[in-house]
Amino acid sequence: MVLTVDSPGFERLTTNDFADEEPEWSPDGTLILFDSNRAGSNDLYVTNRDGTRLTRLTHGPAKEDHGSWSPDGRLIAYQHEEAGNTDVYVMRSDGSERVRLTAPGARAKLSQPTSTSACRATGEPPKPERAGESYLSPA
């Protein structure tokens, strides 16, 4: 639900039997990022601020949630949990070019204050630490 200064009340954006959770406004205020279990496991979605044009960003059996925008809105950092392992990923805001930021096998449980330190500090994902690694570079 959205409440603005001029609103007499709340405006509901989703109406379904699923858990639509953890909404976050895009930096420019035009989109809302959230996670939902509407596809069977938690995935990340974006919608316009009025609830129209719903787009699913992540797909698959993994639980993907705790999304957070980079300051310029070009990247989204999020938690990816699968087979008992939790990793930090980053992707473009359209859901393309997903990149794991944590080492395979690392347990990187996120909390909202630290979930986007990789993107919030500079607006870019961190640089590779080892030869042969590559990370997404903002366009």
PyMOL commands that set and color helices and strands:
alter all, ss='L'
color gray80, all
select helices_A, chain A and resi 117-120
alter helices_A, ss='H'
color red, helices_A
select strands_A, chain A and resi 20-25+31-36+43-48+55-56+63-69+75-82+85-92+99-100
alter strands_A, ss='S'
color yellow, strands_A
deselect
rebuild
show_as cartoon
